């Protein structure tokens, strides 16, 4: 059904598509470049983008074209929602697999809407895609300027789309995406047909910077969460179930000198030691290699007599 939908969309595109003027770039071209670059930087699997299309449609038509169970983010321009970025469930499944386990499975997909957790996991990817697309378009006078993707704009109910957007004509750009040679789906970007012109009076970009370079610069400027992990334990499930406020777990003395900095995907970025800077707790990066993953774990059965005085205490939650 999804394949049939994409074929229909491509046929419609041949009737509504407007070729860009010489020396400019279309929204679909900018979207394709941005998706490719962002996937290269953020995903551990291969990504191919093809069959770009672009056409005009009303708000009602836009809402009708979004397939069931799609992931949708609203795009903000100030305090108003001025557009959408959409991914069908095939693309979403591929992104979730790539970002969590590094693998994409061929499992049959459930008939359900994306969860808030799935939206949160993929928000950075789509924010980068929108930012990259906008950056490319800003280099070409007279082309649309897309709104930006901000936090908390996940659309959990597709029936709300006609109520979120202004009733004006929209320009919908779409690209077909294949992730890991397993999941094939669609990513679409919809912005008002008569979007405000690009503000050319902002911060000037070097003329020699290509679209690829500005996308890279935008990605390198984005925030990445890093956690400082003091220690990890291997605990039997039965023991975890018995933990209660006031219980203490012995903390090895070497833990203070062997913290790990961990990325959002669980990958170890560096080792560090706990210290102080200007009276505040801080971590100082170490030069040695991270070492074997299992060496940073401790089994529950620790000799109480040899355990250090430092302990990790379970605290009563609110």
N, C-alpha and C positions, 0 to 999 in steps of 0.2 A: 504493500500500500504506500509506504514512504517513497519507494522507487518510482511508482506511478505519479505520486505528487510532484517529485522533483522534475520528471519529464514534462508534466503539464506546465510547471513554472517556467521551464526553459522555452516551451513553445510560446507561452504568453510573452516572454521577454523579447521575442523576435518582432512583436507588434508594438511594444512600448518602449523599446530601447532607443536611446539617443546617443549617437556617436560623439565622443568628445571632440572639441575643436583641436586643430593642430597645435601641438606644443602644450596641451593640457592633459590631465589624467581624469578618468571617470571614477565615480565612487567605487564601482565594482573592481576596477584595477587597483585602486588604493587598498581596498579590503583584502584582495588576494595577496598583495605584497606584504601587508601587515600580518595576516594569518600565518603565512609561511615563515616570516622572521620570528614571530613570537613563539610558534611551535618549535622552531629550531633552538631557541634559548631556554624554553621552559619544560619541554617534554623529552623524556628519555627514549621515545619511539619515533619512527619515521613518520613524516607527514607529507602528503601530496595534495595540491589544490588545483582544481581545474573547473572548466565549464562556468566561467563567470557570466553573470547576467544582470540586467538592470532595467527597471521599468517603472512607470508611474501608476499609481492606483489611489483610490479613495481610502479613508479611514475604515469604512465598512469592509472594503475588499481586503485591506491589510489584515484586519482581524480574522477574516475568513481563511486567509492563506496560511495561517500559522497552524501547523499540524498538532494533533492531540499529543499531550505529554511532552511538549517542547519546553526547554529552559528559556526563559525570557527575562531580560533585565531592562528596566526603563532607563533612558538616557536623560540626564538633567541639564537644563540650561538655566542657571539661576535657581529659582524655586519651582520651576515648571518642568514636567516631563515632556520632552520634545522629540523623542524617538525611541527606538527599540533595537536591541541586538538579540538575535534569536539563534538557538542551536537545537536541532532535533535530537531525539533521544539516542540515536546511533552515535552522534558526535559526543554527547554527554557521557555515554557509557565508555567510550574510548578515552576521554579525558580523565574520568574518575579512575579507570584502571591504570593509566599511565602515571597519574599523580600519586596514587596510593601504593600500589605494588610494583609499578614499573612494567607491568604486563597487561595486555589487552586480551580478554577472554572472548570466546565465541558463544557464550551462554545466551539463551533466549531472554529477551528483555521483558520485564513485567509491565503490565498496562497500568501505569500510575504516573502522577505528576512528580517532577523532581522534588527532593526534600530540601529544606533550608540548609542542611549540612552540605549537600551536594552543590548547592548554589554558592555557599561560602568557599568551598574547596576550589571552585572554578572561577570565582570572581576576579582574581588577579589576572588570569589568562584573558578573560574578555575585556577587562579594563585596559590591559595592554594592547589588545587588538583595536579597541576604539581609539585609544591614544595614538597609536601608530597610524591609523587611517586618517585621523584628523591632522596629524603632522604632515603627512604626505599631501593632503589636499591643500594645506595652508601654503604650500610652495607654488601653487598654481592659481594666479589671480582669476576671479570670476567663478571659482568652483565652490561648492557647498562647504560650510564649516559645521562639522558634526558636534552635537553636545557631548558632554563627558559622562562617564559612568562613575557614579559615586556609591558609597556603601549604603546598604539598606534599600536598594532599588529592585530587588528580586520580585518578580510578579508571580505569585503563587496560584492565582486564579486567572486563567486566560479569558474568562468572561468579563473581567474588569478592564481589558485593554481599551475598548471604545470609550470608557469613562476616564481613562488616564490621559489620553492624548487629545489634542485639539483637533476638531473636525476640519482638516485642511488636506489637500492632496499631498501624498508622500512619494518619495523616491525610495524604492527597495532594491538594494544590491545584494546578490547572492553568489556564493561560491560553493562548489561541491568539494568536500574534504574527505580524504582517506587517511586513517590513523593506523599505523602498524600493519598495513596491508590486511586488516581484518574488519574494521568498522568504517563504513562509508555513509556519510550524511551531509547535512547542509548547515552552513552558517549564513545568516542574513543580517543586514544592517538597514534600518529604515529611518530616514530623517525627512523633515518637511521639504516638499518640492521647492518652495521658495524660501529656503533657509537663509538666514542673515548672511551677508557677505563676510568674507574673511577679513579680520582686522589686520591690515598690513603695517600698522603703526606700532606694533608690539616689539618685543625683543627680536632684533634682527638675527637671522641664522646665516652662517657663512654660505656664500653662493656655491662653493664647491662641495657642500655636503649633499650627498645623495639621499634618496628616500630610505635606503638601507641604513645609512649612517644615522639619520635622525631617529629611526625606530630603535636602533641600538642605544642611542643616547637616552631615549625615553625609558627604555627598559633598565638601563644601568642606574637611572635615578629613582627607580621605584623601591619601596621598602620591602625588606625580606625579614621575616621573624626568625630570631635565633634564641634558643633556650640554653641556659647554663645549667647542666645537670650535675649535681653533687655526687650522687651514687645511685645504683640500681640494684634491686634484689631479685632473686628467684624465689618465689613463695608458692607453696602448694595452694591450690584453690581453697582447700578446706581451712588452711591457716588464715588466708585472706578473709574468709567469711567470719572468722572468729575475732578479727581485729576490732578494737573498740577504743573510744577516747581514753587516753591515759596510758595505753600500751606503748612500749618503747622498742625500737629496733636498733641493735648495736651498729655503730657507724665506724668502719675501719679508719685508723688514723691516717692512712695514705689518701683517703678520699679528699681531704682538704687541699692536697697538692696535686690531685689528678682529676679535676673537673673535666667535663667534655662540653664543647659547644656543639649543639645539635640544630640542624635546619628543620624546616616545617615538614619535610618528608622523612625525618628520622635519621638522615645521613649525618655522620660525624664530620664536623668542619675542622675542629682543632681541639687540642687539649690545653688546659690552663690550670692555674693554682689560685686559691682564694686568698685575697689580701685586702688592703685598704688604700684608698686614695682620697686625700683631703678629708679624712674622718669618715668616709663612706665606704661600705663594702664594695669591692671590685674584683675582677678576675684578670689575671695576667697571663697572656698566651705563652705557651711553652714551645721550645724549638724541636723537641723530639717527636718521633712518629707517634701516631695514635695507638698502634699496637692491636692485639687481638681483641675482638669485640667481647668474647666471653670473659676476658680477664677483668672486665669492669663490673661484673656481676658477683653478688655474694649470695650463697645459700642461706636459708633461714637458720639452720642449726649452727650457730657460732658459739664457740667456747666462751661462756660468760666471764670466766676468770681472766681470760686474755683480752677481752673486749675493752676498748678505750672508754674513757669516761664520757666522751661525746656520744650522744644518742639522737636518733630521729624520732620525735614523739608525735603520735597521732593526736590531732587537735579536734575538739568538738566543733562541728560545722554548724552554721546558722540554720 
